[in-house]
Amino acid sequence: RPLWNACCKDLQEVVRLLNGNPDLRLGQMSAEEMGAMLAIIREQTSKGKTTAKDKEPIKEEEEKEEKQDTETRDPNIIGVVGDLAVFVQRLGIEYEKSLRHIDNHSQEYIRRLADEGKLVNVANDVFSYLQRISDTAGAAKQAILIVEHIYYKHDSIALPVHQAQAITNKFGDRTLLHPSCWADAAVREDNSNVEKVHPGAALGGPSDAAEAEVYNAHSEMEALCSFVYKYGNDDGKVRAMLCHIYHFAIHDEFYKARDLLLMSRLQDTIHNTTIETQILFNRTMVQLGLCAFRAGLIQECHNCLVEICQQSRAKELLAQGLAWRNSRFERNPEKEKAERRRLVPYHMHINLELLECCHLISAMLLEIPHQAKAEFDSGSHMISKSFRRLLDNYSRQVFTGPPENTRDHVLAAAIAMKEGDWQKASDLLLGLAIWNLLANPSDVKEMLLRKVKEESLRTFMLTYGSHYNSMKQSQLCELFGLDNNQVHAIVSKMMIGEELQASWDQPTASIVLHKVEPTHLQALALQFSDKIAQMVENNERSLGGGFEGFDGRRRGERDGGRSGRGGRGRGRGGRRGGFQRYRPRNTAGYRPRGNQAYRPRRQYVKA
């Protein structure tokens, strides 16, 4: 860390000198110039061994070389070794590397996070310098570096971090300031009383210096991403687009993020990019799904999260941990090192428990009504196979105890919702402590309660509608805690979509159900008859002449010719009927014991 901070200070000093002298520019030093510089360094190191007479011709040669350089080179261009933009990118790589090697829960990690502001400041200074000299390619790379260090921060975090960095830039390290200047007494009205207020806090704290500075992360992201879209390379444009979508998603601007993703068509070409870009794409899709969940868009949430969560490899796909490997397979050290280098720092992790909770709840709200609707159709597809598998395993348990983790709470709520008990389902879901991780837990809980009531009503109507002749609208409102307009809208939408065969009786405000759907017993009977018909068809196909059986052979081939072409077979494997399998010849490595010897035959002998 001290060496990293020293490099930052040196780069800041270089950029300050360049900004103070607008005519100066940095240029690449040629190979001849580098050779001459190395020769001068060697001569300076051996000065102690040379005499005064030997130094005079050396000085003359240096003066001649300087005159030649000034004649051929622009005097405003300073030749240096390396590139300023590459140095800043290397600083960013070393910063992320150090975060991966520090304990995530230590104070050292928190202190190291404070250096990110220094890196962003240096990158901003270099970005301004490259823009001034019209180096658009290098400036685009610096813009991507800045974007990748600010895109994941919410405004509630970005503004305090920016203010703290502004205080550090003006007053230095906070630990070097007197503790009294940070005291709460600085905001009191009577600061002249020394008995109550420390003299160091009488003039107020240094936070006032940063409050006047206005910082808008949205405008900065917009400006940097627009610059990359215009001047960056292909990979840089893709990464800037994904960071922009991620930034929209964490600020609950779902439709902007969705439109930007669909217009870019990244989902069609993301497999052609680098692994690091694919990891960023997975992170962006997860944040887009969480944004859709917070907005109450359950279908969109499920569509965004299903690819990541259904394989139980979310930690690996998001680069938040190494993939689980079976001990039977040999581990490749090179691949493991590459995976470790691609890991995301801990402060950028997405909570996997929250991710699983949102995915399971969205799958539950979609799958339970669909399962009730598809009860009479045995060939209906599944919306979420992973959730259906978890629910079946949970239902088959002999003894089901109280739910312990997030998954158990969601599955227990699904069972209650399937039975029409929305109160129990809502209590199980709203009682999760995971909602405290969100910025607006009360709004999310209110949305979730409303969704549970609506989907419970739909499930109830699809499951038990065939047992009623009519239903009162007021009774449904009282049963599910919804008002008349909500019940009327939900039931009418089901009627229009032909999910429910019913009609409204407006004078009595009731729903008249038409006996079109079979009852549960009739549905089971229909499924049973379909399976019996399928079994009979399979038996006829296996026994009928000219049809192949389950093992792919004709009946004459299996029975040794009793009904085949030979006609005189001796049962299965008979010598005269059907076909006889080829048996391999005895080799030197195998010696039959006793009566196990057999005679070699030709490959196929037909009777």
Beta strands, then each sheet from edge to edge (+ up, - down):
strand 1: 25-28
strand 2: 77-80
strand 3: 470-472
strand 4: 502-505
strand 5: 510-513
sheet 1: 1+ 2+
sheet 2: 3+ 5- 4+
end
